[in-house]
Amino acid sequence: SIERTLQVNLKAPFFLIQAAYKELVKNKGSVLNIGSVNAYAGESTLLAYSISKGAMQTMTRNLANAQGVNGVRVNQINPGWVLTEREDRDQVKKGLEPGWHQRLEREAIPSGAMTTSAQMGEAAIYWLSDESKPFTGSVVDLEQFSIIGRNPEKL
């Protein structure tokens, strides 16, 4: 339901940031929200999810603007299609053969390989590290498509 999706993808991050606020200010901390390229439009079956991630993007920029004077950085990464254990399992349940992700057409993955969870983790580490210290309010799309929000049905 849309209520559950908003609770998980928008309200939970909001309340976590709110609960950590004093420590974030005290330590000049950094928040990294995990959004999605679906925030821009999304797949036809992901309306509630897309709404929640779009709202998170607005929250990220609003908080960055409001809290920058306190030394708190707030950024967001927007992953595109990522090969996770769950995604692999879900696609096999839908009838694809194991290893399906190695046989995808370039239309689905222009680089020739799906983005991995490890690659997303490396990006997250960068955005939380001191190396990214000058930046706040950044929303970075980690996607293979050059047109932001282009998210065709994959399979």
Protein Blocks (a to p, Z undefined) as FASTA:
>chain_A
ZZlmmmmmmmmmmmmmmmmmmmmmmnopaddddddfklmnopaklmmmmmmmmmmmmmmm
mmmmmmmmnopacddddddddddfklmmmmmmnopaehklmmccfklmmnopacdfklmm
mmmmmmmmmklmmpghiacdddfbfbghiacdfZZ
